[in-house]
Amino acid sequence: ASVGSTPLMKFLHPEILTVDPGYAESGRRAARQLIEQIAGSVDPRQIVIPAALN
């Protein structure tokens, strides 16, 4: 098992199971929420991004 998936990892170990923790989506959602909070249009809220097995 591995955290994160890269083309090299899939090439070297095609049978490996990887976990995508959702970092990219977390960053997009955090940036959007921060901009909305600065603009005063939303209150702080918790957002859960699910991890995915690849």
mmCIF file as Biopython writes it, N, C-alpha, C and O atoms, coordinates in Angstrom:
data_model
#
loop_
_atom_site.group_PDB
_atom_site.id
_atom_site.type_symbol
_atom_site.label_atom_id
_atom_site.label_alt_id
_atom_site.label_comp_id
_atom_site.label_asym_id
_atom_site.label_entity_id
_atom_site.label_seq_id
_atom_site.pdbx_PDB_ins_code
_atom_site.Cartn_x
_atom_site.Cartn_y
_atom_site.Cartn_z
_atom_site.occupancy
_atom_site.B_iso_or_equiv
_atom_site.auth_seq_id
_atom_site.auth_asym_id
_atom_site.pdbx_PDB_model_num
ATOM 1   N N  . ALA A ? 1  ? 0.836   -1.184 0.000   1.0 0.0 1  A 1 
ATOM 2   C CA . ALA A ? 1  ? 0.000   0.000  0.000   1.0 0.0 1  A 1 
ATOM 3   C C  . ALA A ? 1  ? 0.877   1.242  0.000   1.0 0.0 1  A 1 
ATOM 4   O O  . ALA A ? 1  ? 2.017   1.214  0.465   1.0 0.0 1  A 1 
ATOM 5   N N  . SER A ? 2  ? 0.339   2.317  -0.520  1.0 0.0 2  A 1 
ATOM 6   C CA . SER A ? 2  ? 1.084   3.565  -0.640  1.0 0.0 2  A 1 
ATOM 7   C C  . SER A ? 2  ? 0.109   4.732  -0.553  1.0 0.0 2  A 1 
ATOM 8   O O  . SER A ? 2  ? -1.064  4.605  -0.906  1.0 0.0 2  A 1 
ATOM 9   N N  . VAL A ? 3  ? 0.612   5.872  -0.078  1.0 0.0 3  A 1 
ATOM 10  C CA . VAL A ? 3  ? -0.182  7.096  -0.075  1.0 0.0 3  A 1 
ATOM 11  C C  . VAL A ? 3  ? 0.235   7.896  -1.291  1.0 0.0 3  A 1 
ATOM 12  O O  . VAL A ? 3  ? 1.416   8.198  -1.461  1.0 0.0 3  A 1 
ATOM 13  N N  . GLY A ? 4  ? -0.715  8.240  -2.134  1.0 0.0 4  A 1 
ATOM 14  C CA . GLY A ? 4  ? -0.422  8.963  -3.367  1.0 0.0 4  A 1 
ATOM 15  C C  . GLY A ? 4  ? -0.130  7.982  -4.489  1.0 0.0 4  A 1 
ATOM 16  O O  . GLY A ? 4  ? 0.410   6.899  -4.263  1.0 0.0 4  A 1 
ATOM 17  N N  . SER A ? 5  ? -0.484  8.367  -5.666  1.0 0.0 5  A 1 
ATOM 18  C CA . SER A ? 5  ? -0.278  7.519  -6.832  1.0 0.0 5  A 1 
ATOM 19  C C  . SER A ? 5  ? 0.429   8.324  -7.904  1.0 0.0 5  A 1 
ATOM 20  O O  . SER A ? 5  ? 0.021   9.438  -8.234  1.0 0.0 5  A 1 
ATOM 21  N N  . THR A ? 6  ? 1.486   7.755  -8.438  1.0 0.0 6  A 1 
ATOM 22  C CA . THR A ? 6  ? 2.210   8.411  -9.519  1.0 0.0 6  A 1 
ATOM 23  C C  . THR A ? 6  ? 2.315   7.438  -10.683 1.0 0.0 6  A 1 
ATOM 24  O O  . THR A ? 6  ? 2.217   6.227  -10.485 1.0 0.0 6  A 1 
ATOM 25  N N  . PRO A ? 7  ? 2.513   7.946  -11.891 1.0 0.0 7  A 1 
ATOM 26  C CA . PRO A ? 7  ? 2.690   7.043  -13.027 1.0 0.0 7  A 1 
ATOM 27  C C  . PRO A ? 7  ? 3.866   6.082  -12.826 1.0 0.0 7  A 1 
ATOM 28  O O  . PRO A ? 7  ? 3.786   4.917  -13.215 1.0 0.0 7  A 1 
ATOM 29  N N  . LEU A ? 8  ? 4.954   6.564  -12.220 1.0 0.0 8  A 1 
ATOM 30  C CA . LEU A ? 8  ? 6.104   5.691  -11.979 1.0 0.0 8  A 1 
ATOM 31  C C  . LEU A ? 8  ? 5.741   4.567  -11.013 1.0 0.0 8  A 1 
ATOM 32  O O  . LEU A ? 8  ? 6.127   3.418  -11.227 1.0 0.0 8  A 1 
ATOM 33  N N  . MET A ? 9  ? 5.012   4.884  -9.965  1.0 0.0 9  A 1 
ATOM 34  C CA . MET A ? 9  ? 4.603   3.860  -8.997  1.0 0.0 9  A 1 
ATOM 35  C C  . MET A ? 9  ? 3.748   2.802  -9.680  1.0 0.0 9  A 1 
ATOM 36  O O  . MET A ? 9  ? 3.951   1.607  -9.463  1.0 0.0 9  A 1 
ATOM 37  N N  . LYS A ? 10 ? 2.798   3.228  -10.500 1.0 0.0 10 A 1 
ATOM 38  C CA . LYS A ? 10 ? 1.933   2.274  -11.204 1.0 0.0 10 A 1 
ATOM 39  C C  . LYS A ? 10 ? 2.728   1.431  -12.199 1.0 0.0 10 A 1 
ATOM 40  O O  . LYS A ? 10 ? 2.405   0.262  -12.413 1.0 0.0 10 A 1 
ATOM 41  N N  . PHE A ? 11 ? 3.767   2.011  -12.812 1.0 0.0 11 A 1 
ATOM 42  C CA . PHE A ? 11 ? 4.603   1.275  -13.758 1.0 0.0 11 A 1 
ATOM 43  C C  . PHE A ? 11 ? 5.446   0.235  -13.029 1.0 0.0 11 A 1 
ATOM 44  O O  . PHE A ? 11 ? 5.512   -0.922 -13.445 1.0 0.0 11 A 1 
ATOM 45  N N  . LEU A ? 12 ? 6.091   0.652  -11.936 1.0 0.0 12 A 1 
ATOM 46  C CA . LEU A ? 12 ? 6.978   -0.252 -11.206 1.0 0.0 12 A 1 
ATOM 47  C C  . LEU A ? 12 ? 6.211   -1.320 -10.432 1.0 0.0 12 A 1 
ATOM 48  O O  . LEU A ? 12 ? 6.670   -2.457 -10.324 1.0 0.0 12 A 1 
ATOM 49  N N  . HIS A ? 13 ? 5.064   -0.967 -9.902  1.0 0.0 13 A 1 
ATOM 50  C CA . HIS A ? 13 ? 4.272   -1.877 -9.071  1.0 0.0 13 A 1 
ATOM 51  C C  . HIS A ? 13 ? 2.798   -1.777 -9.471  1.0 0.0 13 A 1 
ATOM 52  O O  . HIS A ? 13 ? 2.006   -1.176 -8.744  1.0 0.0 13 A 1 
ATOM 53  N N  . PRO A ? 14 ? 2.415   -2.357 -10.617 1.0 0.0 14 A 1 
ATOM 54  C CA . PRO A ? 14 ? 1.031   -2.196 -11.088 1.0 0.0 14 A 1 
ATOM 55  C C  . PRO A ? 14 ? -0.015  -2.782 -10.136 1.0 0.0 14 A 1 
ATOM 56  O O  . PRO A ? 14 ? -1.184  -2.399 -10.191 1.0 0.0 14 A 1 
ATOM 57  N N  . GLU A ? 15 ? 0.393   -3.700 -9.270  1.0 0.0 15 A 1 
ATOM 58  C CA . GLU A ? 15 ? -0.558  -4.335 -8.361  1.0 0.0 15 A 1 
ATOM 59  C C  . GLU A ? 15 ? -0.751  -3.567 -7.057  1.0 0.0 15 A 1 
ATOM 60  O O  . GLU A ? 15 ? -1.575  -3.956 -6.230  1.0 0.0 15 A 1 
ATOM 61  N N  . ILE A ? 16 ? -0.009  -2.491 -6.864  1.0 0.0 16 A 1 
ATOM 62  C CA . ILE A ? 16 ? -0.034  -1.780 -5.583  1.0 0.0 16 A 1 
ATOM 63  C C  . ILE A ? 16 ? -1.363  -1.054 -5.373  1.0 0.0 16 A 1 
ATOM 64  O O  . ILE A ? 16 ? -1.967  -0.544 -6.317  1.0 0.0 16 A 1 
ATOM 65  N N  . LEU A ? 17 ? -1.794  -1.022 -4.137  1.0 0.0 17 A 1 
ATOM 66  C CA . LEU A ? 17 ? -3.005  -0.310 -3.742  1.0 0.0 17 A 1 
ATOM 67  C C  . LEU A ? 17 ? -2.578  1.040  -3.176  1.0 0.0 17 A 1 
ATOM 68  O O  . LEU A ? 17 ? -1.741  1.097  -2.275  1.0 0.0 17 A 1 
ATOM 69  N N  . THR A ? 18 ? -3.140  2.116  -3.690  1.0 0.0 18 A 1 
ATOM 70  C CA . THR A ? 18 ? -2.764  3.450  -3.225  1.0 0.0 18 A 1 
ATOM 71  C C  . THR A ? 18 ? -3.976  4.174  -2.653  1.0 0.0 18 A 1 
ATOM 72  O O  . THR A ? 18 ? -5.122  3.849  -2.964  1.0 0.0 18 A 1 
ATOM 73  N N  . VAL A ? 19 ? -3.696  5.155  -1.816  1.0 0.0 19 A 1 
ATOM 74  C CA . VAL A ? 19 ? -4.736  5.972  -1.202  1.0 0.0 19 A 1 
ATOM 75  C C  . VAL A ? 19 ? -4.577  7.406  -1.683  1.0 0.0 19 A 1 
ATOM 76  O O  . VAL A ? 19 ? -3.499  7.989  -1.570  1.0 0.0 19 A 1 
ATOM 77  N N  . ASP A ? 20 ? -5.645  7.968  -2.215  1.0 0.0 20 A 1 
ATOM 78  C CA . ASP A ? 20 ? -5.665  9.386  -2.579  1.0 0.0 20 A 1 
ATOM 79  C C  . ASP A ? 20 ? -6.355  10.124 -1.443  1.0 0.0 20 A 1 
ATOM 80  O O  . ASP A ? 20 ? -7.574  10.034 -1.297  1.0 0.0 20 A 1 
ATOM 81  N N  . PRO A ? 21 ? -5.574  10.865 -0.624  1.0 0.0 21 A 1 
ATOM 82  C CA . PRO A ? 21 ? -6.182  11.532 0.530   1.0 0.0 21 A 1 
ATOM 83  C C  . PRO A ? 21 ? -7.001  12.774 0.186   1.0 0.0 21 A 1 
ATOM 84  O O  . PRO A ? 21 ? -7.592  13.376 1.081   1.0 0.0 21 A 1 
ATOM 85  N N  . GLY A ? 22 ? -7.052  13.171 -1.080  1.0 0.0 22 A 1 
ATOM 86  C CA . GLY A ? 22 ? -7.882  14.300 -1.479  1.0 0.0 22 A 1 
ATOM 87  C C  . GLY A ? 22 ? -7.251  15.661 -1.251  1.0 0.0 22 A 1 
ATOM 88  O O  . GLY A ? 22 ? -7.962  16.650 -1.072  1.0 0.0 22 A 1 
ATOM 89  N N  . TYR A ? 23 ? -5.919  15.726 -1.253  1.0 0.0 23 A 1 
ATOM 90  C CA . TYR A ? 23 ? -5.235  16.992 -0.988  1.0 0.0 23 A 1 
ATOM 91  C C  . TYR A ? 23 ? -5.605  18.089 -1.987  1.0 0.0 23 A 1 
ATOM 92  O O  . TYR A ? 23 ? -5.809  19.235 -1.586  1.0 0.0 23 A 1 
ATOM 93  N N  . ALA A ? 24 ? -5.693  17.765 -3.264  1.0 0.0 24 A 1 
ATOM 94  C CA . ALA A ? 24 ? -5.987  18.787 -4.279  1.0 0.0 24 A 1 
ATOM 95  C C  . ALA A ? 24 ? -7.373  19.394 -4.053  1.0 0.0 24 A 1 
ATOM 96  O O  . ALA A ? 24 ? -7.538  20.613 -4.072  1.0 0.0 24 A 1 
ATOM 97  N N  . GLU A ? 25 ? -8.356  18.536 -3.843  1.0 0.0 25 A 1 
ATOM 98  C CA . GLU A ? 25 ? -9.721  19.033 -3.609  1.0 0.0 25 A 1 
ATOM 99  C C  . GLU A ? 25 ? -9.800  19.802 -2.297  1.0 0.0 25 A 1 
ATOM 100 O O  . GLU A ? 25 ? -10.509 20.804 -2.205  1.0 0.0 25 A 1 
ATOM 101 N N  . SER A ? 26 ? -9.077  19.340 -1.286  1.0 0.0 26 A 1 
ATOM 102 C CA . SER A ? 26 ? -9.051  20.055 0.001   1.0 0.0 26 A 1 
ATOM 103 C C  . SER A ? 26 ? -8.518  21.465 -0.177  1.0 0.0 26 A 1 
ATOM 104 O O  . SER A ? 26 ? -9.063  22.415 0.385   1.0 0.0 26 A 1 
ATOM 105 N N  . GLY A ? 27 ? -7.458  21.604 -0.956  1.0 0.0 27 A 1 
ATOM 106 C CA . GLY A ? 27 ? -6.879  22.925 -1.204  1.0 0.0 27 A 1 
ATOM 107 C C  . GLY A ? 27 ? -7.836  23.843 -1.943  1.0 0.0 27 A 1 
ATOM 108 O O  . GLY A ? 27 ? -7.974  25.018 -1.603  1.0 0.0 27 A 1 
ATOM 109 N N  . ARG A ? 28 ? -8.502  23.293 -2.966  1.0 0.0 28 A 1 
ATOM 110 C CA . ARG A ? 28 ? -9.472  24.106 -3.722  1.0 0.0 28 A 1 
ATOM 111 C C  . ARG A ? 28 ? -10.609 24.574 -2.824  1.0 0.0 28 A 1 
ATOM 112 O O  . ARG A ? 28 ? -10.987 25.745 -2.857  1.0 0.0 28 A 1 
ATOM 113 N N  . ARG A ? 29 ? -11.155 23.658 -2.019  1.0 0.0 29 A 1 
ATOM 114 C CA . ARG A ? 29 ? -12.272 24.005 -1.149  1.0 0.0 29 A 1 
ATOM 115 C C  . ARG A ? 29 ? -11.852 25.001 -0.077  1.0 0.0 29 A 1 
ATOM 116 O O  . ARG A ? 29 ? -12.605 25.920 0.244   1.0 0.0 29 A 1 
ATOM 117 N N  . ALA A ? 30 ? -10.642 24.825 0.486   1.0 0.0 30 A 1 
ATOM 118 C CA . ALA A ? 30 ? -10.153 25.745 1.521   1.0 0.0 30 A 1 
ATOM 119 C C  . ALA A ? 30 ? -9.960  27.144 0.955   1.0 0.0 30 A 1 
ATOM 120 O O  . ALA A ? 30 ? -10.325 28.131 1.594   1.0 0.0 30 A 1 
ATOM 121 N N  . ALA A ? 31 ? -9.386  27.233 -0.245  1.0 0.0 31 A 1 
ATOM 122 C CA . ALA A ? 31 ? -9.178  28.540 -0.873  1.0 0.0 31 A 1 
ATOM 123 C C  . ALA A ? 31 ? -10.512 29.221 -1.154  1.0 0.0 31 A 1 
ATOM 124 O O  . ALA A ? 31 ? -10.668 30.417 -0.905  1.0 0.0 31 A 1 
ATOM 125 N N  . ARG A ? 32 ? -11.470 28.461 -1.671  1.0 0.0 32 A 1 
ATOM 126 C CA . ARG A ? 32 ? -12.794 29.023 -1.972  1.0 0.0 32 A 1 
ATOM 127 C C  . ARG A ? 32 ? -13.464 29.524 -0.689  1.0 0.0 32 A 1 
ATOM 128 O O  . ARG A ? 32 ? -14.035 30.615 -0.668  1.0 0.0 32 A 1 
ATOM 129 N N  . GLN A ? 33 ? -13.392 28.727 0.373   1.0 0.0 33 A 1 
ATOM 130 C CA . GLN A ? 33 ? -14.017 29.131 1.630   1.0 0.0 33 A 1 
ATOM 131 C C  . GLN A ? 33 ? -13.328 30.364 2.204   1.0 0.0 33 A 1 
ATOM 132 O O  . GLN A ? 33 ? -14.001 31.260 2.713   1.0 0.0 33 A 1 
ATOM 133 N N  . LEU A ? 34 ? -12.002 30.427 2.133   1.0 0.0 34 A 1 
ATOM 134 C CA . LEU A ? 34 ? -11.276 31.589 2.645   1.0 0.0 34 A 1 
ATOM 135 C C  . LEU A ? 34 ? -11.673 32.858 1.896   1.0 0.0 34 A 1 
ATOM 136 O O  . LEU A ? 34 ? -11.904 33.897 2.514   1.0 0.0 34 A 1 
ATOM 137 N N  . ILE A ? 35 ? -11.751 32.777 0.584   1.0 0.0 35 A 1 
ATOM 138 C CA . ILE A ? 35 ? -12.146 33.940 -0.222  1.0 0.0 35 A 1 
ATOM 139 C C  . ILE A ? 35 ? -13.568 34.372 0.137   1.0 0.0 35 A 1 
ATOM 140 O O  . ILE A ? 35 ? -13.847 35.565 0.260   1.0 0.0 35 A 1 
ATOM 141 N N  . GLU A ? 36 ? -14.464 33.398 0.304   1.0 0.0 36 A 1 
ATOM 142 C CA . GLU A ? 36 ? -15.845 33.725 0.677   1.0 0.0 36 A 1 
ATOM 143 C C  . GLU A ? 36 ? -15.911 34.360 2.065   1.0 0.0 36 A 1 
ATOM 144 O O  . GLU A ? 36 ? -16.695 35.283 2.286   1.0 0.0 36 A 1 
ATOM 145 N N  . GLN A ? 37 ? -15.097 33.874 3.000   1.0 0.0 37 A 1 
ATOM 146 C CA . GLN A ? 37 ? -15.083 34.452 4.345   1.0 0.0 37 A 1 
ATOM 147 C C  . GLN A ? 37 ? -14.526 35.875 4.322   1.0 0.0 37 A 1 
ATOM 148 O O  . GLN A ? 37 ? -15.054 36.756 5.002   1.0 0.0 37 A 1 
ATOM 149 N N  . ILE A ? 38 ? -13.478 36.106 3.557   1.0 0.0 38 A 1 
ATOM 150 C CA . ILE A ? 38 ? -12.910 37.455 3.448   1.0 0.0 38 A 1 
ATOM 151 C C  . ILE A ? 38 ? -13.944 38.408 2.862   1.0 0.0 38 A 1 
ATOM 152 O O  . ILE A ? 38 ? -14.047 39.561 3.283   1.0 0.0 38 A 1 
ATOM 153 N N  . ALA A ? 39 ? -14.705 37.918 1.891   1.0 0.0 39 A 1 
ATOM 154 C CA . ALA A ? 39 ? -15.745 38.739 1.269   1.0 0.0 39 A 1 
ATOM 155 C C  . ALA A ? 39 ? -16.951 38.915 2.191   1.0 0.0 39 A 1 
ATOM 156 O O  . ALA A ? 39 ? -17.826 39.736 1.917   1.0 0.0 39 A 1 
ATOM 157 N N  . GLY A ? 40 ? -17.000 38.152 3.279   1.0 0.0 40 A 1 
ATOM 158 C CA . GLY A ? 40 ? -18.095 38.276 4.232   1.0 0.0 40 A 1 
ATOM 159 C C  . GLY A ? 40 ? -19.362 37.560 3.834   1.0 0.0 40 A 1 
ATOM 160 O O  . GLY A ? 40 ? -20.424 37.828 4.397   1.0 0.0 40 A 1 
ATOM 161 N N  . SER A ? 41 ? -19.278 36.651 2.874   1.0 0.0 41 A 1 
ATOM 162 C CA . SER A ? 41 ? -20.502 36.015 2.391   1.0 0.0 41 A 1 
ATOM 163 C C  . SER A ? 41 ? -20.821 34.671 3.050   1.0 0.0 41 A 1 
ATOM 164 O O  . SER A ? 41 ? -21.916 34.146 2.850   1.0 0.0 41 A 1 
ATOM 165 N N  . VAL A ? 42 ? -19.898 34.099 3.830   1.0 0.0 42 A 1 
ATOM 166 C CA . VAL A ? 42 ? -20.189 32.829 4.512   1.0 0.0 42 A 1 
ATOM 167 C C  . VAL A ? 42 ? -19.528 32.802 5.885   1.0 0.0 42 A 1 
ATOM 168 O O  . VAL A ? 42 ? -18.552 33.507 6.143   1.0 0.0 42 A 1 
ATOM 169 N N  . ASP A ? 43 ? -20.081 31.976 6.747   1.0 0.0 43 A 1 
ATOM 170 C CA . ASP A ? 43 ? -19.476 31.712 8.048   1.0 0.0 43 A 1 
ATOM 171 C C  . ASP A ? 43 ? -18.523 30.524 7.908   1.0 0.0 43 A 1 
ATOM 172 O O  . ASP A ? 43 ? -18.656 29.733 6.974   1.0 0.0 43 A 1 
ATOM 173 N N  . PRO A ? 44 ? -17.572 30.394 8.821   1.0 0.0 44 A 1 
ATOM 174 C CA . PRO A ? 44 ? -16.684 29.222 8.781   1.0 0.0 44 A 1 
ATOM 175 C C  . PRO A ? 44 ? -17.499 27.933 8.892   1.0 0.0 44 A 1 
ATOM 176 O O  . PRO A ? 44 ? -18.490 27.882 9.621   1.0 0.0 44 A 1 
ATOM 177 N N  . ARG A ? 45 ? -17.088 26.915 8.184   1.0 0.0 45 A 1 
ATOM 178 C CA . ARG A ? 45 ? -17.775 25.632 8.243   1.0 0.0 45 A 1 
ATOM 179 C C  . ARG A ? 45 ? -16.758 24.514 8.034   1.0 0.0 45 A 1 
ATOM 180 O O  . ARG A ? 45 ? -15.677 24.729 7.488   1.0 0.0 45 A 1 
ATOM 181 N N  . GLN A ? 46 ? -17.124 23.336 8.475   1.0 0.0 46 A 1 
ATOM 182 C CA . GLN A ? 46 ? -16.268 22.167 8.311   1.0 0.0 46 A 1 
ATOM 183 C C  . GLN A ? 46 ? -16.640 21.476 7.012   1.0 0.0 46 A 1 
ATOM 184 O O  . GLN A ? 46 ? -17.818 21.256 6.729   1.0 0.0 46 A 1 
ATOM 185 N N  . ILE A ? 47 ? -15.630 21.136 6.226   1.0 0.0 47 A 1 
ATOM 186 C CA . ILE A ? 47 ? -15.840 20.422 4.974   1.0 0.0 47 A 1 
ATOM 187 C C  . ILE A ? 47 ? -15.033 19.137 5.052   1.0 0.0 47 A 1 
ATOM 188 O O  . ILE A ? 47 ? -13.844 19.170 5.369   1.0 0.0 47 A 1 
ATOM 189 N N  . VAL A ? 48 ? -15.664 18.008 4.767   1.0 0.0 48 A 1 
ATOM 190 C CA . VAL A ? 48 ? -14.985 16.717 4.804   1.0 0.0 48 A 1 
ATOM 191 C C  . VAL A ? 48 ? -14.774 16.239 3.374   1.0 0.0 48 A 1 
ATOM 192 O O  . VAL A ? 48 ? -15.726 16.109 2.604   1.0 0.0 48 A 1 
ATOM 193 N N  . ILE A ? 49 ? -13.532 15.981 3.033   1.0 0.0 49 A 1 
ATOM 194 C CA . ILE A ? 49 ? -13.184 15.455 1.714   1.0 0.0 49 A 1 
ATOM 195 C C  . ILE A ? 49 ? -12.853 13.974 1.898   1.0 0.0 49 A 1 
ATOM 196 O O  . ILE A ? 49 ? -11.909 13.650 2.619   1.0 0.0 49 A 1 
ATOM 197 N N  . PRO A ? 50 ? -13.594 13.078 1.275   1.0 0.0 50 A 1 
ATOM 198 C CA . PRO A ? 50 ? -13.314 11.659 1.470   1.0 0.0 50 A 1 
ATOM 199 C C  . PRO A ? 50 ? -12.041 11.217 0.747   1.0 0.0 50 A 1 
ATOM 200 O O  . PRO A ? 50 ? -11.707 11.724 -0.324  1.0 0.0 50 A 1 
ATOM 201 N N  . ALA A ? 51 ? -11.351 10.276 1.349   1.0 0.0 51 A 1 
ATOM 202 C CA . ALA A ? 51 ? -10.194 9.654  0.705   1.0 0.0 51 A 1 
ATOM 203 C C  . ALA A ? 51 ? -10.712 8.584  -0.258  1.0 0.0 51 A 1 
ATOM 204 O O  . ALA A ? 51 ? -11.842 8.114  -0.132  1.0 0.0 51 A 1 
ATOM 205 N N  . ALA A ? 52 ? -9.873  8.210  -1.214  1.0 0.0 52 A 1 
ATOM 206 C CA . ALA A ? 52 ? -10.277 7.200  -2.188  1.0 0.0 52 A 1 
ATOM 207 C C  . ALA A ? 52 ? -9.156  6.185  -2.379  1.0 0.0 52 A 1 
ATOM 208 O O  . ALA A ? 52 ? -7.979  6.546  -2.406  1.0 0.0 52 A 1 
ATOM 209 N N  . LEU A ? 53 ? -9.526  4.924  -2.512  1.0 0.0 53 A 1 
ATOM 210 C CA . LEU A ? 53 ? -8.560  3.882  -2.837  1.0 0.0 53 A 1 
ATOM 211 C C  . LEU A ? 53 ? -8.419  3.815  -4.345  1.0 0.0 53 A 1 
ATOM 212 O O  . LEU A ? 53 ? -9.404  3.881  -5.079  1.0 0.0 53 A 1 
ATOM 213 N N  . ASN A ? 54 ? -7.184  3.683  -4.794  1.0 0.0 54 A 1 
ATOM 214 C CA . ASN A ? 54 ? -6.919  3.581  -6.238  1.0 0.0 54 A 1 
ATOM 215 C C  . ASN A ? 54 ? -6.286  2.240  -6.534  1.0 0.0 54 A 1 
ATOM 216 O O  . ASN A ? 54 ? -5.979  1.943  -7.688  1.0 0.0 54 A 1 
#
